[in-house]
Amino acid sequence: MQHPKFSFPFFNPAKKGPVTLVLCLLCFLLASPVSANKLQWAIDQAVKSGQTMIKLPAGRYELAPVNGSHLRFAGLKDVTIDARDVEIVCTETTVAVNILNCKNLRIVGLTVDYDPLPFTQGRIVEIAEDRKSHVIEITDGFPPADKAYVFKHAVYTPEGELRFGNYYRFQLEVLSPKRLRIFGLPSHVDGGEQIGDTVVVGAQHLNGPYIPHAIITKNSVGTVFYEVTLYSSPCFGFFEVASSESVYMNCVIDRREGRMRSLNADAFHSKHAEVGPKIVNCKAMWQSDDCVNICGDYYLVASGKGRKWRLLGNREFHLKPGDPLELVTPEGKRLPDAVVISVEKEGEVSAKDRAFFNALNLNQKVKNSMRAVYSVELDHDVDLPPGSVMASTKRKGNGFAVMNCTFGNVRSRGILIKASEGEISKNLIVNTHMQSIKISPEYHWLESGFSRNLVVKGNRIINPGREAISIKGVGPHPGHENIDVINNSIQTGVFPAVNIQSVRNGKVSSNEIRSMDGTLQTDAIEVKFCENFETNHEIN
């Protein structure tokens, strides 16, 4: 099969051009913490004067947010912000950089951190006999106990390795500014925590609105992040929604010395992109969720017949007239695609709607977000039972690339893909507690969709907690198309190391799979529910 070829917009941060030296505007700010509106004002003035290359003076800027954003860039076109040797320190746990409706915005060299941090950490000093509660002594320099909240509880060994992540259901009791009791842990889960382990849990510091994530890019095209470094975030690191052709090059997400965690959630998360992101030569380590997630949204079928259907979703609806639609039954069977003819918002979900989706196998956060009802007309009759889903096949990050990156030391997945026409190649992925590479729609998150025309090649995977490479559908039916898994190197203690399901056309070939002691494994690949899929265990 032919695979997509990728090109990247040429970007030379050293390229000469019109430069606004904001030193005269900002040098007086370097000596003390500043309000974000002063830094924002200086950048805005440079843009208003027609400058397209804005050089910020080196330094460490402590910023206070304005209306929930520490920095906000809206409606910029063909602007480069050169922030090499610049670190912004966010003083509240809300978004650091909020990018809206921009075209060809480039951010170079910026470093982002938070103080106070969006998490606290401390050593376990007591564990209850039933193991459903423990007490931590908060480490010096981390937020006090009364700033902790119920979010992302993870456990690390005394050596700083991730032991368990995450507890999601628990309660907190402040015993003193330095002591925090964590109790009500789930009866069916034991993370194996021990006296002397370190616990990390979310912390909040807000005097105004909360906008999650470190850097948000929304409704923008061609945004480039070059050598941007993130050391902490209240949720995701880079979150893009309804944005296309983004490039992340030489970006770093990592923990600073003395910290167990970097970010509270995903490193790179893309939703609803018509043209997916290129993530190249980046590093994402120690965050508390996936390294990469590229996806769209499913919308839930409540009722309908023939061409007219009633869908449930959140208040941001990403189906438009002309969109090709992926249609999937509750059993995971994919029907032939349809096309959207018209879309109309009906109103809010009813009590009957809520009772319906509350009975489904959906994540509770997804259920909580279901608030709106939409009427959709299709180009032909279809037969879909309630609980089926629809998704645009063109708004899920197609054309993405994840190449030459280093990912790992996370409680979840390395690379999670629900998009098409893409490449996952030459990445190093280490110590993921779940799959290193997963290609699959996720019904319980209502994240679409099935993938086609992908190549997974030349990756090196070490010590995954589950399958090194997993390709799955929603049920025992083909749904993916044209996926090749070739020339990957895997060292693992989990077998099958490669699990491929629900693919029509493709191959798995020339992959080297070894156990953790280095023994070559020749029967470590499982293929199920596939059609016309070639399996070759030979190694080139």
ABEGO torsion letter per residue (X at the ends): XBBBBBBBBBBBAABBBBBBBAAAAAAAAAABBBBAAAAAAAAAAAAAAGBABBBBBBEBBBBBBBGGBABBBBGBBGBBBBABGBBBBBABBBBABBBBGBBGBBBBGBBBBBOBBABBBBBBABBBAAGABBBBBBBBGBBBAAABBBBGBBBBBAAGBBABOBBABBBBBBABAABBBBBGBBAABBAGBBBGBBBBBBBBBBABBBBBEABBBBGBBGBBBBGBBBABBABBABBBBGBBGBBBBGBBBBBBBGBABBBABBABBBBGBABBBBBBGBBBBGBABBABBBBBBBBBBABEBEABBBBBBBABBABBBGBBBBBBBAAGBBBBBBBBABBBBAEBBBAAAAAAAAABBBBAAAAAABABBBBBBBABBBBBBBGBBBBBAABAGBGBBBBGBBBEGBABBABBBABBGBBBBGBBBBGBABBABBBBBBAAAGBOBBBBGBBBBGBBBBGBABBABBBBBABBBBABBGBBBBGBBBBBABOBABBBBGBBEEBBBGBBBBBAAGBBBABABBBBGBBGBBBBABBX
